[in-house]
Amino acid sequence: MFSPEEMTRYRSGWQRRQAARMAARARRQERAWQVAREAARLLRETFGAEAVWVFGSLARGRMDEASDIDLAVSGLAERWLYRAIGQLQALDADFPIDLVRLEEASPSLRKRIETEGIPL
């Protein structure tokens, strides 16, 4: 059994660790938004994309340390897809980017993007 003093120290340590985890998650999420905006700029300026949306865990505010960045794009010519993906992956090694051409998305994924997607 723990004494009241030991329990107080335990709770205090747990609270500090929890606060540090939350701060790290917030920093990661902010950096993910920066990378997503940079990716959208790259897709528009270099590859002629018409529109870019972020969806998935980043759009829902539920990104964790294992999350990737989900982007949907319209107007990206199919011939540029793999080159674009390669350049997106080089933006930040900590954030894998999953790129979906809206024109090729399944109806259910397209509906999800239209519902929860955030234009960039």
C-alpha positions as CSV (number, residue, x, y, z in Angstrom):
1,M,0.0,0.0,0.0
2,F,1.2,3.5,-0.8
3,S,1.4,6.2,1.8
4,P,-0.5,9.5,1.0
5,E,2.9,11.2,0.3
6,E,3.9,8.5,-2.1
7,M,0.5,8.8,-3.9
8,T,0.9,12.5,-4.1
9,R,4.3,12.2,-5.7
10,Y,3.0,9.5,-8.0
11,R,0.1,11.7,-9.1
12,S,2.3,14.7,-9.6
13,G,4.7,12.7,-11.8
14,W,1.9,11.3,-13.8
15,Q,0.4,14.7,-14.3
16,R,3.8,16.1,-15.5
17,R,4.3,13.2,-17.9
18,Q,0.7,13.6,-19.2
19,A,1.2,17.4,-19.8
20,A,4.5,16.7,-21.6
21,R,2.7,14.1,-23.9
22,M,-0.1,16.6,-24.7
23,A,2.4,19.4,-25.4
24,A,4.4,17.1,-27.7
25,R,1.2,16.0,-29.5
26,A,0.2,19.7,-30.0
27,R,3.6,20.5,-31.4
28,R,3.4,17.5,-33.8
29,Q,0.0,18.5,-35.0
30,E,1.1,22.1,-35.6
31,R,4.1,20.8,-37.6
32,A,1.8,18.5,-39.6
33,W,-0.3,21.5,-40.6
34,Q,2.8,23.3,-41.7
35,V,3.8,20.3,-43.8
36,A,0.3,20.0,-45.2
37,R,0.2,23.6,-46.3
38,E,3.7,23.3,-47.9
39,A,2.5,20.2,-49.7
40,A,-0.6,22.0,-51.0
41,R,1.6,24.8,-52.3
42,L,4.0,22.4,-54.0
43,L,1.1,20.5,-55.6
44,R,-0.5,23.7,-57.0
45,E,2.7,25.5,-58.1
46,T,4.8,22.6,-59.3
47,F,2.2,20.1,-60.6
48,G,-0.7,22.3,-61.5
49,A,-3.2,20.9,-59.0
50,E,-6.5,22.8,-58.8
51,A,-7.4,22.1,-55.2
52,V,-6.0,20.3,-52.2
53,W,-7.8,19.1,-49.0
54,V,-6.5,17.6,-45.8
55,F,-8.7,14.9,-44.3
56,G,-8.3,12.1,-41.8
57,S,-6.8,12.3,-38.3
58,L,-5.2,15.7,-38.9
59,A,-8.5,17.3,-40.1
60,R,-10.3,15.8,-37.1
61,G,-7.7,17.0,-34.7
62,R,-6.9,13.5,-33.6
63,M,-3.4,13.0,-34.9
64,D,-1.0,10.9,-32.9
65,E,2.6,9.9,-33.2
66,A,1.8,7.2,-35.7
67,S,-0.5,9.3,-37.9
68,D,0.3,10.2,-41.5
69,I,-1.0,13.3,-43.4
70,D,-3.9,12.5,-45.7
71,L,-4.3,14.8,-48.7
72,A,-6.8,14.7,-51.5
73,V,-6.0,16.6,-54.7
74,S,-8.0,17.5,-57.8
75,G,-6.6,18.5,-61.1
76,L,-3.3,16.6,-60.7
77,A,-2.5,14.9,-64.0
78,E,-2.1,11.2,-63.6
79,R,1.3,11.3,-65.2
80,W,2.6,13.5,-62.4
81,L,1.3,11.4,-59.5
82,Y,4.4,9.4,-58.6
83,R,6.7,12.4,-59.0
84,A,4.5,14.5,-56.8
85,I,4.4,11.7,-54.2
86,G,8.2,11.5,-54.2
87,Q,8.5,15.2,-53.6
88,L,5.9,15.2,-50.9
89,Q,7.6,12.5,-49.0
90,A,10.8,14.5,-49.1
91,L,9.2,17.5,-47.3
92,D,9.5,16.0,-43.8
93,A,10.6,12.5,-42.9
94,D,8.5,12.5,-39.7
95,F,5.3,12.8,-41.7
96,P,4.4,10.2,-44.4
97,I,1.9,11.7,-46.8
98,D,-0.9,9.7,-48.3
99,L,-2.0,11.4,-51.5
100,V,-5.4,10.6,-53.2
101,R,-6.4,11.9,-56.5
102,L,-10.1,12.9,-56.0
103,E,-10.8,11.8,-59.6
104,E,-9.8,8.2,-58.6
105,A,-11.2,8.0,-55.1
106,S,-14.0,5.5,-54.4
107,P,-17.4,7.0,-53.9
108,S,-17.3,6.4,-50.1
109,L,-13.8,8.0,-49.8
110,R,-14.8,10.9,-51.9
111,K,-17.9,11.5,-49.7
112,R,-15.6,11.4,-46.6
113,I,-13.3,13.9,-48.2
114,E,-16.2,16.2,-49.1
115,T,-17.6,15.9,-45.6
116,E,-14.5,16.3,-43.4
117,G,-11.9,17.6,-45.8
118,I,-10.4,21.0,-45.1
119,P,-9.3,23.0,-48.2
120,L,-5.7,24.1,-48.2
